Amino acid sequence: MGAIDILVFVVFVVSVISIGLWKSKGEKTHSEHGAQDYFLAGRGLTWWLIGFSLIAANISTEQFVGMSGKAADWLGMAIASYEWMAAITLVVVAFLFLPTFLKSGIYTIPEFLEYRYNTFARTVMALCTMVILVGVPTASVIYSGAKVITGNFQGVAPFGIDLGDITVGCWIIGVLSAVYVFAGGLKACAWADLIQGTALVLGGVVIAAFAFSVLADRDPQELIQTARNQEVTAESLQNAGPVQRFWDLNKGPLPDGKTHMVRDIKDKEIPWTALLIGLWIPNFFYWGLNQYITQRTLGSRSLAEGQRGIVFAAFLKLIIPFIVVIPGILAYNLFQGQLKHDAVNRNALLLSSDAPDLYVSLSDTMKPDRDQVRNKNTVARIEGNLNRGRTPAKPFVYKFDAMFANLHPQDAAAVTAYNLRQLDGKLTIDGFSLDENASPQALADFSQKLAGMVSERAADTLSTETLVALDYDNAFPTLIRELLPIGQGIKGFVLAAIFGAVISSIAAMLNSASTIFAMDIYRKLRTGASQYELVTVGRVCVVAFVLIAILIAPSLGHPRFGGIFTFIQEFQGFISSGILAIFLFGVLVHRAPRYVGTVGLLLNPVLYGIFKFSPQIPGLKSIGVLQTIATWSFLDRMALCFGLIIAVLSIMTLVRPLAKPVELPVNPKMDMTSSQGAKLFGGVVILLTLVLYVIFW
């Protein structure tokens, strides 16, 4: 960055944090309502604060890095379903979930479970939510935020601190995120979110505009190399405008076309079946029952303010794919070479660490270019790995896809030969072989089958690893690095907006995790705790939780996670289906017995774990139906878990219904008048969502 960029970046970040802390200075943490001030902003948030805060807490590098990466990969526009279906979800949450929560006056979502079910259900959900919140989304957003730093500062090492190192980036992001949530609580987060949410949308628009500008000027002969449409030609692209070029390059038929919202049933992430049930589960869980999102709405001044804020956020969700997903696809069209470069560095670090002899034998196309300044620190780390000569406890077998094999055919053959040598004396291959002159596709298929056999039959003695052709998680950092001019302040503003979004999301997660510990766990163990003591415990938790997340975050770049966005969504499946099921029963089925809450919470991780890991569980490998389910999209597995839990809870309710419905507590200070304007605008949002699905079907 230039001097002006650095100045803009520093001024923006310092200003946002300062405004947040200034706006929260009136919080009286020593008073009788200190916890309410710190954790729920004194229940005084207005609709525009709620709306922008919801978006800023949600949209972070999880989307800008993870979602744009999935868009650059094969999913394309289909990944936008997480955003556009969320718009409909938010409208439902505003008029179904929010009235129940505000009327009861709860601080946390687990607290509702105690009132509706029992203390055990509250404790189980609190512990599960806290662990998942710190270990998955918080760590993931720290990692993806660090990707933005490392993607733009490779080769830069002020004061000997390597800003291209993912671990250094994680520490920078995590520590700064903890500062103002430690000091200011939810009100600081909400006011900072207002500024960061606005800047985030503007920054996304700026990047999209630059991407389309470059697309308009790019040589058609270069663009045609990335076409997913067999009918497009360089001649047809010559006189086309940027929007038409985008459409023509990516509109091909499935599975290659990237402009489709509805994908084949065999798609491994978002098949069309997931749009019917599976995708609604993480959406309703996230927007209606996820503490770090719902905490914003629990701080509403009134029901009407909360509903207006949520519907406003729903409208903003319709805009997000245009500034996140479409730029991700453009990153593939414009900068495939840079994504390949990043993948080479990633693979080289893995191979030099765990298979140095193999790495040395590979061609130069598998090694970082030593002449590029941005590779300086990567090269140094690789040389350190080679000099150390570490021998892993379990040798690795490497798998790759057809794109990798086409880009590196000789090296793919060398990796395959290495894999076979690792099997000697550890695993006998039966049933398939490889031709001496195998094609790249055959090499890729063989490596996938081999890795599958190792996972099933030799996991105790061998490990598997993935080599990637393109580093899709670097799509958005690449757009920032390659598109934005240096020295004009634009790059500084956009990076500050993205950085602010990271800080905002992590702060929201830390604030919510600390709220759950203080209000759902600590207050139960120490019933006489003062309000200030609860706030102090919350602040201590912020420090502890951010340290845990920082330690986890650097490992999330590993290819085994399948991309950061998928990692977040899939692992929340261990709790989301069960939580959604028991909440729906709690709100809609008034005579459901209290113990169904406990059953639903405990049953979901068991079912989800069996469906996901059955190929590795002795005794379950021979059950054909479980092996079939294990191949499903994780969203379809979540739908199956949800259906089974609903069936079990229904039977329990029919057998032993409550004699009379549970009476929930009532907060008499909350104005429960609903907003008619929000209802009307919510209907408009739903209609617009359907129109978008028709356009991108």
C-alpha positions in Angstrom: 0.0 0.0 0.0 1.0 3.6 -0.6 1.3 6.2 2.2 -2.2 7.6 1.5 -3.6 4.1 1.6 -2.0 3.4 5.0 -3.2 6.7 6.3 -6.8 6.0 5.2 -6.6 2.5 6.7 -5.3 3.6 10.1 -7.7 6.6 10.4 -10.7 4.5 9.5 -9.9 1.7 11.9 -9.0 4.0 14.8 -12.1 6.1 14.1 -14.5 3.2 14.1 -13.1 1.7 17.3 -13.1 5.1 19.0 -16.7 5.9 18.0 -17.9 2.5 19.3 -16.2 3.0 22.6 -17.4 6.6 22.9 -21.0 5.5 22.2 -20.8 2.8 24.9 -19.2 5.0 27.6 -22.6 5.5 29.2 -22.9 1.8 30.1 -23.1 1.5 33.9 -21.5 -1.9 34.5 -21.5 -1.4 38.3 -25.3 -0.7 38.4 -28.1 -3.1 39.0 -28.6 -3.4 35.2 -24.9 -3.6 34.4 -25.1 -7.0 32.6 -28.0 -5.7 30.5 -26.0 -2.6 29.5 -22.9 -4.6 28.6 -24.4 -7.7 27.0 -27.6 -6.2 25.4 -26.8 -2.5 25.0 -29.4 -1.6 27.6 -32.1 -3.0 25.3 -32.1 0.3 23.5 -31.1 -0.5 19.9 -33.1 1.2 17.1 -34.0 -0.5 13.8 -31.2 1.0 11.7 -28.6 0.0 14.2 -30.0 -3.5 14.4 -30.2 -3.8 10.6 -26.6 -2.7 9.9 -25.3 -4.6 12.9 -26.9 -7.8 11.7 -25.2 -7.4 8.3 -21.9 -6.3 9.6 -21.8 -9.2 12.2 -22.7 -11.6 9.4 -20.8 -10.4 6.4 -17.1 -10.8 7.0 -14.2 -12.5 5.4 -16.2 -15.7 6.0 -18.2 -14.5 3.0 -15.6 -12.4 1.2 -13.0 -15.1 1.3 -15.0 -18.3 1.7 -18.1 -17.6 -0.3 -16.2 -15.8 -3.1 -13.8 -18.8 -3.1 -16.7 -21.2 -3.6 -18.1 -19.0 -6.4 -14.7 -19.0 -8.1 -14.7 -22.8 -7.8 -17.4 -24.9 -9.4 -20.4 -23.6 -7.4 -20.7 -20.2 -8.9 -24.0 -18.4 -8.3 -25.4 -21.4 -6.4 -23.5 -20.3 -3.3 -25.7 -17.2 -3.3 -28.6 -19.3 -1.9 -27.1 -18.8 1.5 -27.7 -15.1 1.1 -31.0 -14.9 -0.8 -32.7 -17.7 1.2 -31.5 -15.9 4.3 -33.6 -12.9 3.2 -36.8 -15.0 3.4 -35.6 -16.6 6.6 -35.1 -13.2 8.3 -38.6 -12.1 7.4 -40.0 -15.3 9.1 -37.7 -14.8 12.1 -39.0 -11.2 12.6 -42.6 -12.3 12.9 -42.3 -15.9 14.4 -39.2 -16.1 16.6 -38.6 -12.5 17.7 -42.0 -11.9 19.5 -41.5 -15.0 21.6 -37.9 -14.0 22.6 -38.6 -10.4 23.4 -41.7 -11.1 25.3 -39.8 -13.5 27.6 -37.0 -11.0 28.3 -34.2 -13.5 27.8 -30.5 -12.6 27.5 -29.5 -15.7 25.6 -31.0 -18.4 23.4 -30.1 -21.2 25.8 -32.0 -19.3 28.5 -35.2 -19.8 26.6 -34.6 -23.6 26.7 -34.7 -23.6 30.5 -38.0 -21.7 30.6 -39.6 -24.0 27.9 -37.8 -27.3 28.8 -35.4 -27.7 31.7 -32.0 -26.6 33.1 -30.2 -29.5 31.5 -31.3 -28.5 28.0 -30.1 -25.0 28.7 -26.7 -26.1 29.9 -26.2 -28.6 27.0 -27.0 -25.9 24.4 -24.9 -23.3 26.2 -21.8 -25.6 26.2 -22.3 -26.8 22.6 -23.0 -23.3 21.3 -20.0 -21.8 23.2 -17.6 -24.5 21.9 -18.8 -24.4 18.3 -18.8 -20.6 18.4 -15.2 -20.2 19.5 -13.8 -23.2 17.7 -15.6 -22.8 14.3 -16.9 -19.4 13.2 -14.6 -17.3 15.4 -11.5 -19.3 14.4 -12.7 -19.3 10.8 -13.2 -15.6 10.5 -9.8 -15.0 12.1 -8.3 -17.3 9.6 -10.1 -15.8 6.6 -9.3 -12.3 7.8 -5.6 -13.3 8.0 -5.9 -14.5 4.4 -6.7 -11.0 3.3 -3.6 -9.6 5.2 -1.3 -12.3 3.9 -2.7 -12.1 0.4 -1.8 -8.4 0.2 1.4 -8.2 2.2 3.4 -11.2 1.0 7.1 -10.4 1.2 6.5 -7.5 3.7 8.1 -7.9 7.1 8.2 -4.7 9.2 10.3 -5.0 12.4 11.0 -8.6 11.4 7.3 -9.5 11.5 6.3 -11.4 8.4 2.9 -10.1 7.4 2.7 -12.8 4.7 2.6 -15.5 7.5 -0.9 -16.7 8.2 -0.1 -17.2 11.9 1.0 -13.6 12.3 -2.1 -12.4 10.5 -4.3 -14.5 12.9 -2.7 -12.8 15.9 -3.1 -9.3 14.5 -6.8 -9.9 13.7 -7.6 -11.7 16.9 -6.0 -9.2 19.3 -7.5 -6.1 17.7 -11.0 -7.8 17.6 -10.9 -8.4 21.4 -9.9 -4.9 22.3 -13.1 -3.0 21.9 -15.5 -5.8 22.8 -13.5 -6.2 26.0 -14.0 -2.5 26.8 -17.4 -1.7 25.3 -19.8 -4.6 25.0 -22.7 -4.9 22.6 -23.3 -1.1 22.2 -19.7 -0.6 21.1 -20.2 -3.4 18.6 -23.5 -2.1 17.3 -22.2 1.5 16.6 -19.0 0.2 15.0 -21.2 -2.1 12.9 -23.2 0.8 11.6 -20.1 2.4 10.1 -18.4 -0.8 9.1 -21.6 -2.2 7.5 -21.9 0.8 5.3 -18.3 0.8 4.4 -18.4 -2.9 3.7 -21.2 -2.5 1.1 -19.4 0.4 -0.5 -16.1 -1.5 -0.6 -17.7 -4.5 -2.2 -19.3 -2.2 -4.8 -15.9 -0.6 -5.6 -14.3 -4.0 -6.1 -17.1 -5.3 -8.3 -16.9 -2.1 -10.4 -13.1 -2.4 -10.9 -13.5 -6.1 -11.7 -16.1 -5.4 -14.5 -13.9 -2.6 -15.8 -10.9 -4.9 -16.2 -13.2 -7.6 -17.7 -14.2 -5.1 -20.4 -10.6 -4.5 -21.4 -9.2 -8.0 -21.1 -8.1 -9.8 -24.3 -10.8 -12.2 -25.4 -8.2 -14.8 -26.3 -7.2 -14.8 -22.6 -10.7 -14.8 -21.3 -11.8 -17.7 -23.5 -9.4 -20.0 -21.6 -11.7 -19.7 -18.5 -15.0 -20.1 -20.3 -17.5 -22.6 -18.8 -19.7 -22.2 -21.9 -18.8 -24.3 -25.0 -20.7 -22.0 -27.3 -18.8 -18.8 -26.5 -16.0 -17.8 -28.8 -13.3 -15.1 -28.7 -15.0 -13.4 -31.6 -18.3 -13.2 -29.8 -16.6 -11.7 -26.8 -14.7 -9.1 -28.8 -17.6 -6.6 -29.1 -19.5 -7.6 -25.9 -19.8 -5.3 -22.9 -18.5 -6.4 -19.5 -21.9 -7.7 -18.2 -22.4 -9.7 -21.4 -18.9 -11.0 -21.2 -19.5 -12.2 -17.7 -22.7 -13.9 -18.7 -21.3 -15.5 -21.9 -18.2 -16.9 -20.2 -20.1 -18.5 -17.3 -23.6 -19.4 -18.4 -22.9 -22.8 -19.8 -25.0 -25.9 -18.9 -24.5 -27.7 -15.6 -22.2 -29.0 -14.1 -19.8 -26.5 -15.6 -22.0 -23.4 -15.9 -21.6 -20.9 -13.0 -24.7 -18.7 -13.4 -27.2 -21.3 -12.0 -28.8 -21.2 -8.6 -30.2 -24.7 -9.0 -27.7 -27.5 -9.4 -27.8 -31.2 -10.1 -28.9 -33.7 -7.4 -25.3 -35.2 -7.4 -23.7 -31.9 -6.6 -21.6 -32.5 -3.5 -22.4 -29.2 -1.7 -25.7 -27.6 -2.9 -27.9 -30.1 -4.8 -31.4 -29.0 -5.7 -32.7 -31.2 -2.9 -30.9 -29.0 -0.4 -33.0 -26.0 -1.5 -36.1 -27.8 -0.4 -35.1 -28.6 3.2 -31.4 -28.8 4.0 -30.4 -25.3 3.3 -33.2 -23.9 5.4 -31.9 -25.6 8.5 -28.6 -23.7 8.8 -30.4 -20.5 7.7 -33.0 -20.7 10.4 -30.5 -21.8 13.0 -28.1 -19.0 12.1 -30.6 -16.1 11.8 -33.1 -17.2 14.4 -31.2 -19.2 17.1 -27.5 -18.3 16.8 -26.6 -16.2 19.8 -24.1 -13.9 18.2 -26.7 -12.9 15.6 -29.8 -13.0 17.7 -28.1 -10.9 20.5 -28.5 -7.9 18.3 -32.3 -8.4 18.1 -32.5 -9.2 21.8 -31.2 -5.7 22.4 -34.1 -4.1 20.5 -35.9 -1.1 22.0 -39.3 -2.6 21.1 -40.7 -5.4 19.0 -41.5 -3.0 16.2 -37.9 -1.7 16.1 -36.6 -5.2 16.1 -38.9 -6.3 13.2 -38.0 -3.2 11.2 -34.3 -3.8 11.7 -34.5 -7.5 10.7 -36.5 -6.8 7.6 -34.0 -4.0 6.7 -31.2 -6.6 7.0 -33.2 -9.0 4.8 -33.3 -6.4 2.1 -29.5 -5.8 2.4 -29.0 -9.6 2.1 -30.3 -9.4 -1.5 -27.4 -7.1 -2.4 -24.6 -9.2 -1.0 -24.2 -11.7 -3.8 -23.6 -8.9 -6.3 -20.6 -7.7 -4.3 -19.3 -11.1 -3.1 -20.3 -14.0 -5.3 -20.1 -12.3 -8.7 -16.7 -10.9 -8.0 -15.6 -14.4 -6.9 -16.6 -15.7 -10.3 -14.8 -12.8 -12.0 -11.6 -13.7 -10.0 -11.6 -17.0 -11.8 -12.1 -15.4 -15.2 -9.5 -12.7 -14.7 -6.8 -14.1 -12.4 -6.7 -17.9 -12.8 -2.9 -17.6 -13.1 -2.6 -15.9 -9.7 -4.8 -18.5 -8.1 -2.5 -21.2 -9.6 0.5 -19.4 -8.2 -1.0 -19.4 -4.7 -1.9 -23.1 -5.0 1.8 -23.8 -5.9 2.9 -22.1 -2.7 0.4 -23.9 -0.6 1.3 -27.3 -2.0 5.0 -26.6 -1.8 4.8 -25.8 1.9 2.9 -29.0 2.6 5.2 -31.3 0.5 8.4 -29.7 1.8 7.3 -30.3 5.3 5.9 -33.9 5.1 7.5 -35.4 2.0 10.8 -33.4 1.3 12.3 -36.1 -0.9 9.2 -36.0 -3.2 9.2 -32.2 -3.2 12.9 -32.0 -4.3 12.1 -34.5 -7.2 9.3 -32.4 -8.6 9.5 -30.0 -11.5 9.9 -26.2 -11.1 6.2 -25.7 -11.9 5.5 -27.2 -8.5 7.8 -24.7 -6.7 7.5 -21.0 -5.9 9.3 -18.6 -8.2 12.3 -17.4 -6.3 12.5 -14.2 -8.3 9.2 -12.9 -7.1 9.4 -10.6 -4.0 6.1 -11.8 -2.7 7.5 -15.4 -2.5 10.5 -14.5 -0.4 9.1 -15.6 3.0 7.4 -18.7 1.5 10.8 -19.8 -0.1 12.5 -19.2 3.3 9.9 -21.4 5.1 10.3 -24.2 2.4 14.1 -24.1 2.8 13.6 -24.4 6.6 11.4 -27.4 6.1 14.0 -29.1 3.8 16.9 -28.4 6.1 14.9 -29.8 9.1 14.2 -33.0 7.1 11.2 -34.0 9.3 9.8 -37.4 8.9 6.1 -37.6 9.7 4.9 -40.3 12.1 2.5 -41.5 9.4 3.6 -41.1 5.8 1.3 -39.2 3.5 -0.6 -40.4 0.4 -1.5 -37.4 -1.8 -4.7 -37.0 -3.8 -5.5 -34.5 -6.5 -8.2 -33.7 -9.1 -8.2 -33.7 -12.9 -7.4 -29.9 -13.1 -4.2 -30.5 -11.0 -3.2 -33.4 -13.2 -3.8 -31.4 -16.4 -1.7 -28.5 -15.1 1.1 -30.7 -13.8 0.9 -34.1 -15.7 4.5 -35.2 -15.1 4.3 -34.3 -11.4 0.9 -36.0 -11.0 2.6 -39.2 -12.3 5.5 -38.7 -9.9 3.1 -38.2 -7.0 1.2 -41.3 -7.9 4.4 -43.4 -8.0 5.4 -41.9 -4.6 1.9 -42.9 -3.2 2.4 -46.5 -4.4 5.8 -46.7 -2.7 4.2 -45.5 0.6 1.7 -48.4 0.5 4.5 -51.0 0.4 4.0 -53.4 3.3 1.1 -51.3 4.7 -1.8 -51.9 2.2 -2.5 -54.3 -0.6 -4.3 -52.8 -3.6 -7.0 -55.1 -4.9 -9.4 -54.5 -7.7 -7.9 -51.6 -9.6 -4.6 -50.7 -11.4 -3.1 -47.8 -13.4 -1.9 -47.9 -17.0 1.7 -46.9 -17.6 0.6 -44.1 -20.0 -2.5 -43.0 -18.0 -4.2 -39.8 -18.9 -4.4 -36.9 -16.4 -8.0 -37.8 -15.7 -7.1 -41.4 -15.0 -4.3 -40.3 -12.7 -6.7 -38.1 -10.7 -9.3 -40.9 -10.4 -6.6 -43.3 -9.3 -5.3 -40.9 -6.6 -8.9 -40.4 -5.3 -9.6 -44.1 -5.1 -6.2 -44.7 -3.4 -6.8 -42.1 -0.8 -10.3 -43.6 -0.2 -8.8 -47.0 0.4 -6.2 -45.5 2.8 -8.9 -43.8 4.8 -10.9 -46.9 5.1 -8.3 -49.6 5.6 -5.0 -48.1 6.6 -5.8 -44.9 8.6 -3.6 -46.1 11.5 -0.4 -46.2 9.4 -1.0 -43.7 6.6 -2.4 -40.2 6.3 -4.0 -38.6 3.3 -3.4 -35.1 1.9 -4.9 -33.0 -0.9 -2.9 -31.1 -3.5 -4.9 -28.3 -5.1 -4.7 -26.8 -8.6 -6.0 -23.4 -7.7 -6.2 -21.7 -4.3 -9.9 -20.6 -4.5 -9.8 -19.1 -0.9 -7.4 -16.5 -2.3 -9.9 -15.3 -4.9 -11.0 -12.2 -3.0 -7.6 -11.2 -1.6 -6.4 -11.5 -5.2 -9.0 -9.1 -6.5 -7.9 -6.6 -3.9 -4.3 -7.0 -4.7 -4.6 -6.9 -8.5 -7.5 -4.5 -9.1 -7.2 -1.6 -6.6 -4.8 1.2 -7.4 -2.1 1.9 -4.9 -1.5 5.4 -3.4 -4.9 6.9 -4.0 -6.6 5.9 -0.8 -9.0 3.5 -2.5 -7.1 0.4 -1.5 -6.7 1.7 2.0 -10.5 2.3 2.3 -11.5 -1.1 1.0 -9.0 -3.0 3.1 -10.1 -1.0 6.1 -13.8 -1.9 5.3 -12.9 -5.6 5.0 -10.7 -5.4 8.1 -13.5 -3.7 10.0 -15.9 -6.4 8.9 -13.6 -9.0 10.3 -13.2 -7.1 13.6 -17.0 -6.6 13.8 -17.8 -10.3 13.2 -15.2 -11.6 15.7 -16.3 -9.0 18.3 -19.9 -10.1 17.9 -18.9 -13.8 18.4 -16.7 -13.1 21.4 -19.4 -10.9 23.0 -22.0 -13.6 22.5 -19.7 -16.5 23.7 -18.8 -14.5 26.8 -22.5 -13.7 27.3 -23.4 -17.4 27.2 -20.7 -18.3 29.7 -21.5 -15.5 32.1 -25.3 -15.7 32.0 -25.9 -19.4 31.3 -23.1 -21.1 33.1 -21.3 -18.8 35.6 -24.6 -17.3 37.0 -25.9 -20.8 37.5 -22.8 -21.9 39.4 -22.7 -18.6 41.4 -26.3 -17.6 41.9 -25.4 -14.5 44.0 -23.0 -13.0 41.5 -23.4 -9.2 41.1 -24.0 -7.5 37.8 -20.5 -6.1 37.8 -19.1 -9.6 38.5 -20.9 -11.0 35.6 -19.5 -8.3 33.3 -16.0 -9.0 34.6 -16.4 -12.7 33.9 -17.6 -11.8 30.4 -14.5 -9.7 29.8 -12.2 -12.5 31.1 -13.9 -14.9 28.7 -13.3 -12.5 25.8 -9.5 -12.8 26.4 -9.6 -16.6 26.9 -11.9 -17.3 23.9 -9.9 -15.2 21.5 -6.6 -16.9 22.5 -8.2 -20.3 21.8 -9.5 -19.2 18.5 -6.2 -17.7 17.4 -4.4 -21.0 18.2 -7.0 -22.9 16.1 -7.2 -20.5 13.2 -3.9 -21.1 11.3 -4.7 -24.8 10.8 -7.9 -24.1 8.9 -6.1 -23.4 5.7 -5.5 -27.1 5.3 -7.1 -28.5 2.1 -8.8 -31.3 4.1 -11.4 -28.7 5.3 -12.6 -28.2 1.7 -12.7 -24.4 1.9 -13.3 -22.2 4.8 -17.0 -21.6 4.1 -17.8 -25.3 3.8 -16.0 -26.0 7.0 -18.1 -23.5 8.9 -21.4 -24.6 7.5 -20.7 -28.4 7.8 -19.5 -28.5 11.4 -22.3 -26.4 12.7 -24.5 -29.3 11.5 -23.6 -31.2 14.7 -26.0 -28.9 16.6 -28.1 -26.9 14.2 -30.7 -29.5 13.2 -31.4 -30.5 16.8 -31.6 -27.0 18.1 -34.0 -25.9 15.3 -36.2 -28.9 15.9 -36.6 -28.3 19.6 -37.2 -24.6 19.2 -39.9 -25.2 16.7 -41.5 -27.6 19.1 -41.1 -25.2 21.9 -42.8 -22.3 20.1 -45.4 -24.2 18.0 -46.2 -27.4 19.9 -47.4 -26.1 23.2 -48.0 -29.5 24.8 -44.6 -31.0 23.9 -43.1 -32.5 27.1 -40.2 -30.8 28.7 -37.8 -33.7 28.2 -38.0 -33.5 24.3 -35.6 -30.6 24.5 -32.9 -32.8 26.0 -33.6 -35.7 23.6 -33.4 -33.4 20.6 -30.1 -31.8 21.6 -28.4 -35.1 22.4 -29.8 -37.1 19.4 -28.6 -34.7 16.7 -24.8 -34.9 17.1 -25.1 -38.7 17.4 -27.1 -39.0 14.2 -25.0 -36.5 12.3 -21.8 -38.1 13.4 -23.0 -41.6 12.3 -24.1 -40.3 8.9 -20.9 -38.4 8.4 -18.3 -40.7 9.8 -19.8 -44.2 9.2 -17.2 -45.1 6.6 -14.6 -44.8 9.3 -16.5 -46.4 12.2 -15.9 -50.2 12.7 -19.2 -52.1 12.6 -20.9 -49.5 10.5 -18.8 -49.9 7.3 -20.9 -52.8 6.1 -24.3 -51.1 6.4 -25.0 -50.1 2.9 -27.6 -47.4 3.6 -25.2 -45.5 5.9 -22.5 -45.6 3.3 -24.9 -44.1 0.8 -25.9 -41.4 3.2 -22.2 -40.6 3.9 -21.9 -39.7 0.2 -24.7 -37.2 0.3 -24.3 -33.4 0.5 -23.9 -32.3 4.2 -27.0 -30.2 3.7 -29.0 -33.3 2.8 -27.6 -35.1 5.8 -28.7 -32.2 8.0 -32.2 -32.5 6.5 -32.3 -36.2 7.3 -31.3 -35.5 10.9 -33.9 -32.8 11.2 -36.6 -35.1 9.9 -35.7 -38.0 12.2 -35.6 -35.7 15.2 -39.0 -34.2 14.4 -40.4 -37.7 14.1 -39.0 -38.8 17.4 -40.2 -35.6 19.2 -43.7 -36.0 17.6 -44.0 -39.6 18.9 -42.9 -38.5 22.4 -45.4 -35.7 22.4 -48.2 -38.0 21.2 -47.4 -40.6 23.9 -47.0 -38.2 26.9 -48.2 -34.6 26.1 -48.1 -32.0 28.8 -51.3 -31.6 30.8 -51.2 -27.8 30.2 -48.8 -25.6 28.2 -45.7 -24.2 29.8 -46.1 -20.6 31.0 -43.1 -18.5 29.8 -41.9 -15.5 31.7 -43.0 -12.0 30.5 -41.0 -8.9 30.3 -43.6 -6.1 31.1 -41.2 -3.3 30.1 -41.1 -4.5 26.4 -43.4 -2.8 23.9 -44.8 -5.8 22.0 -46.7 -3.9 19.3 -45.9 -5.4 15.9 -44.9 -3.3 12.9 -47.3 -3.3 10.0 -44.8 -1.4 7.8 -42.3 -4.2 8.4 -44.8 -6.8 7.4 -45.5 -5.0 4.1 -41.8 -4.5 3.3 -41.1 -8.1 4.3 -43.5 -9.2 1.6 -41.7 -7.1 -0.9 -38.3 -8.7 0.1 -39.8 -12.2 -0.4 -41.1 -11.2 -3.9 -37.7 -9.8 -4.9 -36.0 -12.9 -3.8 -38.2 -15.1 -6.0 -37.6 -12.8 -9.0 -33.8 -13.2 -8.5 -34.2 -17.0 -8.4 -36.1 -16.8 -11.7 -33.4 -14.7 -13.3 -30.5 -17.0 -12.2 -32.4 -20.3 -12.3 
